[in-house]
Amino acid sequence: MELKSLFLRPLPQGVIERLHRMRLQATALRYSNDLIRLGQLFKTDKWGEHWYLRHYETHFRSIRGKRLNLLEIGVGGYGDTTKGGDSLRMWKAYFRHSNIFGVDIYDKRQFEEKRIKIFQGSQVDQAFLQDMVDQIGGVDIVIDDGSHMNAHVIRTFEILFPLLRRDGIYVIEDTQTSYWPGYGGSSSDLSHPGTIMGYFTSLPHSINYEEILRSNYSPTEFDRNIVAMHFYHNLIFICKGDNAEGSNRIHRNYMSDRFILEGIDDHLSSNASVQPYRREVS
Ligand SMILES: C[S@@+](CC[C@H](N)C(=O)[O-])C[C@H]1O[C@@H](n2cnc3c(N)ncnc32)[C@H](O)[C@@H]1O
């Protein structure tokens, strides 16, 4: 075959797409500190359809230069094997020194590239998730953008949060399914513990667990390791750390101080020198 005719033949579709993705990564170098521009460039639905990227910038800006392992559940495209990977490519461009991992129930490995590795499996398969985290050697950021089924989101958190490294960040997208019956949610019982919002809005008590009066209490994994939670429209961030500041008044969830046990008025009547702040009522 003549060399000339070899070059004139159309390139296979897979090669064209790969070249297109390489060109995008090269363009992305110009905007690598602007997550919203990157989201638009890589056409993720995290900006435009949703407005998540401004919140991601708030939480990720100070750590984007680090060497991290970021894991996103849900590569995208569902059963269409030609589609997916938009957000993984965006994260790769934003976190220039990090490794990006994706998980999907479908085989999406054709979207692997340098610093992007993809696993096939279910977000509620504990053995699969444990094995994957062992293989990659730990994870600093988890983003759950998978099935959005209420039971799955809760189960995945219970499996993966304990495996997250200290100072890690766990993100849950599309929490609107908490209100949708088709996803196991409810619009009538908003605090139902089986719904995403019912479950996660009870967790901030863990942040304050050292203040709650209950003798012989053994702190849970979440008590000991959740230091902050941020709720946005359809989006939750949960920050992991050592939650052990200690209480100013209570030791091991037990206290004998009458001031706290019997109420401020009883205490005032027996100790006139204490003058607490009281708001004036007009
Ligand atoms: C909304 S898309 C992800 C979009 C992608 N994160 C992005 O921003 O470009 C959801 C993906 O989750 C996958 N998925 C659904 N159920 C899953 C499960 N049980 N485990 C893992 N992935 C699942 C779907 O195949 C689909 O590709």
PDBQT file of the ligand as one rigid body, heavy atoms in Angstrom, charges set to zero:
ROOT
HETATM    1  C1  LIG A 301     -25.163  10.860  36.485  1.00  0.00    +0.000 C 
HETATM    2  S1  LIG A 301     -24.142   9.670  35.743  1.00  0.00    +0.000 S 
HETATM    3  C2  LIG A 301     -22.532  10.185  36.199  1.00  0.00    +0.000 C 
HETATM    4  C3  LIG A 301     -22.079  11.440  35.517  1.00  0.00    +0.000 C 
HETATM    5  C4  LIG A 301     -20.630  11.817  35.745  1.00  0.00    +0.000 C 
HETATM    6  N1  LIG A 301     -20.237  11.724  37.135  1.00  0.00    +0.000 N 
HETATM    7  C5  LIG A 301     -20.376  13.236  35.283  1.00  0.00    +0.000 C 
HETATM    8  O1  LIG A 301     -20.522  14.170  36.098  1.00  0.00    +0.000 OA
HETATM    9  O2  LIG A 301     -20.050  13.409  34.114  1.00  0.00    +0.000 OA
HETATM   10  C6  LIG A 301     -24.446   8.283  36.737  1.00  0.00    +0.000 C 
HETATM   11  C7  LIG A 301     -23.640   7.036  36.411  1.00  0.00    +0.000 C 
HETATM   12  O3  LIG A 301     -23.754   6.142  37.522  1.00  0.00    +0.000 OA
HETATM   13  C8  LIG A 301     -23.742   4.819  37.053  1.00  0.00    +0.000 C 
HETATM   14  N2  LIG A 301     -24.377   3.938  38.038  1.00  0.00    +0.000 N 
HETATM   15  C9  LIG A 301     -25.702   3.671  38.218  1.00  0.00    +0.000 A 
HETATM   16  N3  LIG A 301     -25.891   2.796  39.219  1.00  0.00    +0.000 NA
HETATM   17  C10 LIG A 301     -24.664   2.487  39.703  1.00  0.00    +0.000 A 
HETATM   18  C11 LIG A 301     -24.188   1.628  40.747  1.00  0.00    +0.000 A 
HETATM   19  N4  LIG A 301     -25.032   0.891  41.489  1.00  0.00    +0.000 N 
HETATM   20  N5  LIG A 301     -22.850   1.564  40.952  1.00  0.00    +0.000 NA
HETATM   21  C12 LIG A 301     -21.976   2.287  40.216  1.00  0.00    +0.000 A 
HETATM   22  N6  LIG A 301     -22.382   3.117  39.200  1.00  0.00    +0.000 NA
HETATM   23  C13 LIG A 301     -23.689   3.223  38.955  1.00  0.00    +0.000 A 
HETATM   24  C14 LIG A 301     -24.496   4.893  35.734  1.00  0.00    +0.000 C 
HETATM   25  O4  LIG A 301     -24.148   3.819  34.872  1.00  0.00    +0.000 OA
HETATM   26  C15 LIG A 301     -24.102   6.267  35.186  1.00  0.00    +0.000 C 
HETATM   27  O5  LIG A 301     -23.075   6.151  34.231  1.00  0.00    +0.000 OA
ENDROOT
TORSDOF 0
